[in-house]
């Protein structure tokens, strides 16, 4: 009986160890891409850095990030990166009424979609926040 318990413990430790090794170490490294040498001109590198800095700044400072909208949505027209679960909001300013049956101003107060109803009811927008969201979405719709 004692021999069976010792065998079980050893097998369990080996199983967990191999599981960690395979799924944690080996599979975890599969996300890393091999490094490939690339050549860029100075202008391309500068432009890329400026775009990255602008996107980072935009993501951190805007109302959509402050209210948690970027957890599900992006605004590609303004280079604002976010989640991919919700639709891109680049054209929301002009498309919401056709899709949801009410102007975006009203939709932000009382959404007609089940998901957004739950989100807005948990964290309603103040009049000032709603204005900031509308200004940002209007800017996005004009950028494309």
N, C-alpha and C positions, 0 to 999 in steps of 0.2 A: 504494500500500500504506500509506504513512504517513497519507494522507488518511482511509483506512478506520479506522485505529487511533484517530486523533483523533476521528472521528465516533462510534466506539464508546464512547470514554471520555466524551465529552460526553453521549451518550444515557444511559449508565449513571449518570452524576452527576445528570442530570435525573430519571431514573427513581427513584433513591434519594431525591432531594430531594422529589419529588412524593409518594412513598410515605410518607415521614416526615410531610409536611404533612397528607396525607389521614388516615393511620391514627394518627399520634401527636398531632397538634394538633387537627384537626377532630373526629375520632372520640373522642378522649380527653375533649374538652369535652362530649360528649353525655351523660356520666354526671352532669354538674352539672345540678341542677334549677333552673328559674327561681325567683327569689325572689318570694314572694307575701306581701303584708302580712297578718299575722294578729293578732288581738286575743285576749288571754288575761286572765282575771282574775288578781289577785295570788295567790289560793289555788291556782289551776290551775298557775301557773308554779312556785310553791313546791313543790307536790306532784310535778310533773314533775322538778324539780331533785333532790328527795329520792330519787325512784325511780331516776334516773340515777346518782346518787352511790351508792346502795345496790347497784345492779347492778354498777357499776365496782368497788366495794369487794369485793363478793362474788366477782366474777370474778378479782380479783387475789389474794385471801387464802385461797381454799378449796383443799382437797386435789385437787379435780378439775382445777383450773388448774395446780397444782404438778406433777401427774403427767402433764399433757398431754391429759387426757380431753376438754377443751373444744375441742380441735382438730377433733373430730368430733361431739361431743354438746353439747346444751343441757339445762338444767333449768328449763323455763319456770315451773313452780310456785314456784320460788324466785327467779325473775327473773334467772337466771344464763344469760347469752348465750354461745353457743359455735358450733361448726360445725353444718352441716345434713346432713352425710354420714351420720352415725350417728343412731339414734333418740333422741328426747327421753327423758331419764332420770327424768322426774317420777314415773312409776309403776313404775320398774324394781324397787324394793324388793318390791313385791307381785306383779309380772308375770313376773319372770325364771324362777321355778321352773316355771310353766306353759309357758313358751316354750322353755326350754332343758333341762328335766328334772332340775334340781337347784336347791337353795336358793341364793340370791344369795351367801351366805357362801362356799359351795363353788365357785360359778361364778367368783368373783373370784380363787380360787386356781388353778382349772383350768377355763377357759371351754370350752364345747362348740361355740362358733361358730369358724369358721376365722379370721376377721378378728381377733377378740378373743384367740384363742390366740396368734397372732403378736405382738399388742401386749403382752399380759401376759408372754409369755416373754422379750421384749426388756427389759421394765421391770417386774419382779414387785413386787407390793405387800408391804410388811412387815406384820406383824400390826397394828401401830399405824396404819399408813396404811389398811389394810383396815377397821379399826374407824371411822376418820374418814369413809371413803367410805360405809360402811353407815349411820352416824349422819346424814350429809347426805341420803342417799337416803331414809331413813326419814322425816326431816323433810319432804322433798319430797312423799312419798306422803300424808302427813297434811295438807299444805297445801291440796290440791285438794278 
